[in-house]
Amino acid sequence: MSHIGLRYGNGPEILKDINFTLQPGSMQFLTGPSGAGKTSLLKLIYLALQPNRGFINLFGQDVSISSRDELALLRRKIGVVFQGFGLLGHLSVFENVALPLRVTGKKHDDYKDDVKDLLQWVGLGNSLDVSPDTLSGGEKQRVAIARAVVAKPDLLIADEPTGNVDLQMGKRLMRLFLELNRLGSTILIASHDLSLIRSVNADVYTIENGTLTLKPVKKTGARNE
Amino acid sequence: MSDQSKRAPLLPTNSDRDGPLFFVIVIIVFLASLSAISAISALQNVQHWQNALRNEMTVQIPSGDQAAAERTARILSQIPGVVSTRAATRDEAKALLEPWLGAKNIPDDLPIPLLVYIQLEKKSPASLDVLTTAIANAGINASIDDHQQWANDLARSAKAVQFLSISVLALLITASIAVTGFATRAGLAARRDLVKVLHLVGAKDQIIARLFGGKFIIMGLKAGTLGTLLAMLSVIGLTISGVGAASFMGGATQPGLSPLLALLPAPFITAAVGGWTAYRSVMDSLRKNT
């Protein structure tokens, strides 16, 4: 990502000359005050937005010249945990989590057990058939995380992934991210939670007034705890 | 724990706006089916009339002389290309006038022209010139009518009705495309959440378009079947009650229920038009708006 600028409509520039590289297999945090542009930056990375200027190179591919089909294939390599969860109320928890596998054309029998195991792991093994609309905020967040990781993405982007869960579940979900990272996925987590950030040995980017800086954060834990 | 053996449809199958749309499509298919029947009936009537009149001629004896009429029939029956002839009686001629003059208002001394009916061979019919010459040579004062003027007028009328029916059919198909396109775009807007999530998990535009296309194929099949059935029942009802499908053409002939067979593909055509329109609408909208 180089010299990225982003503005909404004719408004002020939200992101200014962002230069940023995610090393494959790395784990990084993104922090900063509310409204600083964290979510906008994540949207650029998961291809929900196009920058007004600059270039985004994702998995060796210039996204500005990629076709819509090529962008779809790039998105399949990315798992996203949205701040608002982005769950579909007319589908069951199981179907929501299976969605990334389903759109790739995988057969139901090939992923059924994996999805069930993952939901069991995030503590929702008894909620396979319920609508996400009936779940609590924390449960929805776990469904969203399960959906983001189910296809073992090359890049996982999470926007405040532990914001709605208790401390114990937060640690459990972090272990899931760390495990995914250990298996080779690149992880980028946007968070306000300094204790969460300090618990993991990872680079921390701070975004403030639309500019991005790499800042050291005092660690309190080991990376693979 | 559920077996999760059956995959749920990604696009919700029941939507509040689907009900009215379903009935709009039923009505369009119903009207389109009636237009199609009308066009087919018109075509059949033209063919029927032309076939019938091609092998018939009528001689008119203005004097109303029965002997002259029978002599004419006898002479013409011997000409090659003529299958049979029949001289109508004065009573038959009076019967033809009764609708206009009434049964008891025709005086006995009123000169009424008599008709001689000629049935011609189908393969090599006698020509108008040959028959005219034969009558002239026999010294009979008569005129001969090959019905071509009447047949041509009717054919023109039938073709006008056929053109009108096809135009209405084309307009209704255009209307169904417009309605489906509008409904698809509205459905797409209402399902922005679904489209956004599908995009972000890596669904190609075609996958999303197929969801909407599939939905309209099923709706088209159901609505098309219902609309076609209603049209068929209406025509059958009219036929049984004596009005008949031919009433679309003024009741000149009765082609029966054979045009109904042409409606059998209508539900599939409706489904194909609906599915294709929805697919294209979604692809266009996604390219423009996302």
Interface residues (C-beta under 8 A of the other chain):
Chain A: Y46 L47 A48 R68 D69 A72 L73 R75 R76 K77 I78 V80 G86 L87 L88 H90 L91 S92 F94 E95 L99 P100 R102 V103 T104 H108 K112 V115 K116 G125 N126 L128 D129 R147
Chain B: M1 S2 Q4 S5 R7 A8 L10 P12 D193 L194 K196 V197 L198 H199 L200 V201 G202 A203 K204 D205 I207 L286 R287
